[in-house]
């Protein structure tokens, strides 16, 4: 009888602690196709660093500043093939915005934070299906 061989993979992501996650929060920008849709700022509850709602984080709809949009578009320009939707998360550092996470598979798109975003998504999805 041959012994069973199993493969296991462990992926670990380490991120340095950046003070601005506590003092300012994390910026999330949403794109449907290559079109910018909306943005939110996720801030942690007092005396914490976790920005997720389930950990007490607060979500605020924001207008993304132009330098943040430029950063997000640079990140998405490197992605091929182009995704139907994406969420690009950043924090501010002393040298500019830093990418925290690029969500291309099952991101929360926070439709509840922008009432027009579901219609924008449906439009891009319809165009994508026609291709």
Residue pairs with C-beta under 8 A, 6 or more apart in sequence:
15 100
17 49
18 91
18 93
18 98
20 91
20 92
20 93
21 44
21 49
21 51
21 91
22 44
22 48
22 49
24 41
24 43
24 91
24 92
25 41
25 42
25 43
25 44
25 51
25 91
26 41
26 42
26 43
26 51
26 89
26 90
26 91
26 100
27 39
27 40
27 41
27 42
27 62
27 64
27 68
27 89
27 90
27 91
27 92
27 97
28 39
28 40
28 41
28 42
28 87
28 88
28 89
28 110
29 36
29 38
29 39
29 64
29 68
29 69
29 72
29 87
29 88
29 89
29 90
30 36
30 37
30 38
30 39
30 85
30 86
30 87
30 109
30 110
30 117
31 37
31 72
31 76
31 85
31 86
31 87
31 88
32 84
32 85
32 117
32 120
32 121
32 123
32 124
32 125
33 82
33 84
33 85
33 124
33 127
33 128
34 76
34 82
35 120
35 124
36 64
36 69
36 72
36 73
37 114
37 117
37 120
37 121
38 61
38 110
38 113
38 114
38 116
38 117
39 61
39 62
39 63
39 64
39 68
40 59
40 60
40 61
40 62
40 110
40 113
41 59
41 60
41 62
42 51
42 52
42 57
42 58
42 59
43 51
43 57
43 58
43 60
44 50
44 51
44 55
44 56
44 57
44 58
45 55
45 56
45 57
45 58
48 55
48 56
50 56
50 57
51 57
53 59
59 110
59 113
61 113
61 114
64 72
67 96
67 97
68 90
68 97
71 88
71 90
71 96
71 97
71 99
72 88
72 90
75 88
75 99
75 102
76 82
76 83
76 86
76 88
79 86
79 102
79 104
83 104
84 124
84 125
84 128
85 104
85 107
85 109
85 121
85 124
86 102
86 103
86 104
86 107
87 101
87 102
87 103
87 107
87 108
87 109
88 99
88 101
88 102
88 103
89 99
89 100
89 101
89 102
89 103
90 97
90 98
90 99
90 100
91 97
91 98
91 100
92 98
109 117
109 121
110 117
111 117
111 118
111 121
